């Protein structure tokens, strides 16, 4: 099956943006992703709940790609010592790439995160460790990037 096009990815993002603050299905994170890929005519390639299509590299991500986190933590430490931390997946979490920022971070759409069982956005999430504009980004756990596949 071919990977979703950029246009199909944009439709997937639009589907979720149109449902901000709404609960999709049972409110689980994977239900939002599953409903969105069905909306564009795609489907998971098998019975594994956590495989969403073909794996893509970070540099090749596009809006509409699906991220599967597994016990993933990202900590951003500023030069002055201030820090922030996000954790995804205990043990897993599914989110959709809404957009990719110039600094390499991503804006996400997801549900069932931090006690919120409706579709919400989360801005500027780094997926890789490194230095970003005077800050140090440290990640642990894993994130797999998938491109939905269409029939």
C-alpha positions as CSV (number, residue, x, y, z in Angstrom):
1,X,0.0,0.0,0.0
2,X,1.3,3.5,-0.8
3,X,2.0,6.0,1.9
4,X,-0.4,8.9,2.4
5,X,0.3,12.0,0.3
6,X,0.9,15.4,1.8
7,X,-2.7,16.3,0.8
8,X,-4.1,13.3,2.7
9,X,-1.9,14.2,5.7
10,X,-3.4,17.7,5.6
11,X,-6.9,16.3,5.5
12,X,-6.1,14.1,8.6
13,X,-4.9,17.2,10.4
14,X,-8.0,19.1,9.4
15,X,-10.2,16.3,10.6
16,X,-8.6,16.5,14.1
17,X,-8.5,20.3,14.2
18,X,-12.2,20.3,13.5
19,X,-12.7,18.2,16.6
20,X,-10.7,20.2,19.1
21,X,-12.2,19.7,22.6
22,X,-14.4,16.9,21.4
23,X,-14.0,13.3,22.4
24,X,-13.5,10.8,19.6
25,X,-14.8,7.3,20.2
26,X,-13.9,6.1,23.7
27,X,-11.4,8.9,24.4
28,X,-8.3,6.8,24.1
29,X,-5.3,8.3,22.3
30,X,-5.3,5.6,19.6
31,X,-9.0,6.1,18.8
32,X,-8.4,9.6,17.5
33,X,-5.6,8.5,15.2
34,X,-7.6,5.5,14.0
35,X,-10.7,7.6,13.2
36,X,-8.5,10.2,11.4
37,X,-6.8,7.7,9.2
38,X,-10.1,6.0,8.3
39,X,-11.4,9.5,7.3
40,X,-8.7,9.7,4.6
41,X,-9.3,6.1,3.5
42,X,-6.2,4.6,5.2
43,X,-6.0,1.9,7.8
44,X,-3.4,0.3,10.0
45,X,-1.4,-2.3,8.0
46,X,-2.1,-5.2,10.4
47,X,-3.6,-6.1,13.7
48,X,-0.9,-4.5,15.9
49,X,-2.6,-1.6,17.6
50,X,0.6,0.4,17.7
51,X,1.7,0.2,14.1
52,X,0.3,2.9,12.0
53,X,1.8,2.6,8.5
54,X,5.3,2.8,7.1
55,X,8.1,4.0,9.3
56,X,9.6,7.4,8.3
57,X,12.7,9.2,9.5
58,X,12.5,12.4,11.5
59,X,13.8,14.5,8.6
60,X,11.1,13.1,6.4
61,X,8.1,13.8,8.7
62,X,5.1,15.7,7.4
63,X,1.8,16.8,8.9
64,X,-0.5,13.9,9.3
65,X,2.2,11.4,10.3
66,X,1.5,9.4,13.4
67,X,3.8,9.2,16.4
68,X,3.9,6.2,18.7
69,X,5.6,7.0,22.0
70,X,6.8,4.4,24.4
71,X,7.8,5.6,27.8
72,X,9.1,8.8,26.2
73,X,10.3,11.8,28.2
74,X,11.7,15.0,26.8
75,X,13.4,17.5,29.1
76,X,14.3,21.0,27.9
77,X,16.9,22.8,30.1
78,X,17.5,26.5,29.4
79,X,20.9,28.1,29.8
80,X,19.9,29.7,33.1
81,X,18.9,26.2,34.6
82,X,15.1,26.5,34.1
83,X,13.6,23.4,32.7
84,X,10.4,21.8,31.5
85,X,9.6,18.1,31.0
86,X,6.9,16.2,29.2
87,X,6.2,12.4,29.4
88,X,4.3,10.4,26.8
89,X,3.2,6.9,27.2
90,X,2.9,4.9,30.4
91,X,3.6,2.7,28.6
92,X,2.4,4.1,25.2
93,X,0.8,7.2,23.7
94,X,-0.3,7.9,20.1
95,X,-0.3,11.5,18.6
96,X,-0.5,13.1,15.2
97,X,1.9,15.6,13.8
98,X,0.0,18.8,13.2
99,X,3.0,20.8,11.9
100,X,6.8,20.9,12.1
101,X,8.6,24.0,13.5
102,X,11.8,25.5,12.1
103,X,13.7,24.4,15.2
104,X,12.8,20.7,14.6
105,X,10.1,20.5,17.2
106,X,6.6,19.4,16.3
107,X,3.1,20.5,17.2
108,X,0.9,17.6,18.1
109,X,-2.8,16.7,18.0
110,X,-3.9,14.0,20.4
111,X,-6.4,12.9,23.0
112,X,-6.2,11.2,26.4
113,X,-3.1,13.1,27.6
114,X,-2.7,14.6,31.0
115,X,-6.2,13.6,32.0
116,X,-7.9,15.2,29.0
117,X,-9.9,12.7,27.1
118,X,-10.7,15.0,24.2
119,X,-8.7,16.2,21.2
120,X,-6.2,18.9,22.1
121,X,-3.0,20.4,20.7
122,X,0.4,20.5,22.2
123,X,3.1,22.9,20.9
124,X,6.8,22.7,20.4
125,X,7.6,19.1,21.4
126,X,11.2,18.0,20.7
127,X,11.6,14.4,19.6
128,X,15.4,14.3,19.6
129,X,18.1,15.1,22.1
130,X,20.5,18.0,21.3
131,X,21.1,21.7,21.6
132,X,18.3,24.1,20.5
133,X,18.9,27.8,20.7
134,X,20.8,27.9,24.0
135,X,18.7,25.1,25.5
136,X,19.7,21.4,26.0
137,X,17.1,18.8,25.0
138,X,17.3,15.4,26.5
139,X,15.1,12.5,25.5
140,X,14.6,9.0,26.8
141,X,12.3,6.2,25.8
142,X,11.3,5.9,22.1
143,X,9.1,7.5,19.5
144,X,8.4,5.8,16.2
145,X,7.2,8.0,13.3
146,X,4.6,6.4,10.9
147,X,3.1,7.5,7.6
148,X,-0.4,6.1,7.2
149,X,-0.9,3.8,4.2
150,X,-3.7,4.1,1.7
151,X,-5.2,1.2,-0.3
